[in-house]
Amino acid sequence: MLKDFSVQSFFMGCLTAFVGFASSFAVVLQGLKAVGATDVEAGSGLMALSISMGLCAIVLSIATRLPVSIAWSTPGAALLATTGAVAGGFPAAVGAFIVCAALIVVAGLFKPLGRAVAAIPAPLANAMLSGVIIGLCFAPVKAIAFNPLLGLPIVITWIVVGAFKRLFAVPAALLAFVLVLVFGVDIPPEALAAWSQSLVPPVEFVTPVFNLAGLVSIALPLFIVTMASQNIPGIAVLKVNHYDPVPGPLFAVTGLFSLFSAPFGGHAVNLAAITAAMCAGGDAHADPKRRYWAAIIGGVGYVILGLLAGAVTTFVALAPPVLIQAVAGLALVGAFSGSAVSAFKEPETREAAAITFLVTASGVSFAGISGAFWGLLGGGAMMALQRLVPRGGFASCGSVRNRQCCVAETAVCGARTFETTALASRSPCRYTSVHEHRRSPPV
């Protein structure tokens, strides 16, 4: 196992932990406070979540030798922020967290669910991943627009270092972020005093209360959102990177670690999606069999950040959020380009992949469930329709049995665009019906 360790995986693991923690801890704190947590209880929940997901990542990555990255449920925290306090206050919310964790365990042990996740087509999974991370990939540009003096040093560092050694591009960008924060951001003196006082980790045990309001308003919606927006996309990200995880046991273990964090205020931990792309991608290591070390190091980083939750949140909060998002976006450029190419490579699945990508990238949630789930659902429906009606209005040249007449220049030859593309490319294909075409006889 130690022979698989590499400096490259170490850097990516450190970056994964920092990005995963810093990019969304504010959402977690906001969500916990919205359902009634005090500042101390919210800090305790943040600490418990970070430690739980770190230990979970270490255990699963060692056991499976896969880069299993774990995260807290950011969509779940956003759901809590819109739910508000329920009858019974924060103890009732903690009771709902425990029920949600138990439901995740049960879902992991329910084999049909695992088979359904494993059946997600690769083009749709790639399109979903592209849609999930494209928002962060815009962050470097937004950081420059926000403040060129703060954003440009990070981006230029990434470009220059990457031109010489791609391995060190993202760590260099992270170092540039720290330097920008130290030398470019005005830090008030009272902030340093508050930082020194926050070194002691907050621990607050909350006795759970179980009631119908917590079950209906928090437990069930949180379970659905966590499974649909995090666990299922997390499996898809691993499959996109050519791993073959068994979904059920992974879901069940994340549920167990959610149970451990719940009494201390943590709402849920689950498989990661965005940071999973960082650990499972080529930037973690050229050899896929050695990338699991990135997830292990990331897990260790989460545990450390959890113990220092108060100090870390105080330090990172001093910088504009778009700067740490810019570092994350630069780290995901490679993952985005790779997944986008794979998503749209096959002509017969391009329309379905496009729907998945667009719905996911829209960032719109329906019924409290993120666009990633609905994107997969919409793309899957489109793909099923194409298979049921092979000569219908949505077929492309890839769906025609005789592919000889589909030349490279006519990338899309379906519907009414065929005649135009055929003429433009001087294709020997001759249009015979809406979606049926054959090679013209020699003249």
Secondary structure, DSSP 8 states (H G I E B T S, - for coil): -GGG--HHHHHHHHHHHHHHHHTTHHHHHHHHHHTT--HHHHHHHHHHHHHHHHHHHHHHHHHH-S---EEE-HHHHHHHHHH---TTHHHHHHHHHHHHHHHHHHHHH-HHHHHHHHT--HHHHHHHHHHHHHHHHTHHHHHHHH-HHHHHHHHHHHHHHHHH-GGGHHHHHHHHHHHHHHHHS---HHHHHHHHHTTS-----------HHHIIIIIHHHHHHHIIIIIHHHHHHHHHTT----HHHHHHHHHHHHHHHGGGT---EEE-SHHHHHHHSTTT-SSGGGTHHHHHHHHHHHHHHHHTHHHHHHHHTTS-HHHHHHHHHHHTHHHHHHHHHHHTSSGGGHHHHHHHHHHHHH---BTTB-HHHHHHHHHHHHHHHHHHSTTSTT--GGGSS-GGG--TT-S---GGGHHHHHHHHT-SEEE-SSS-EEE----
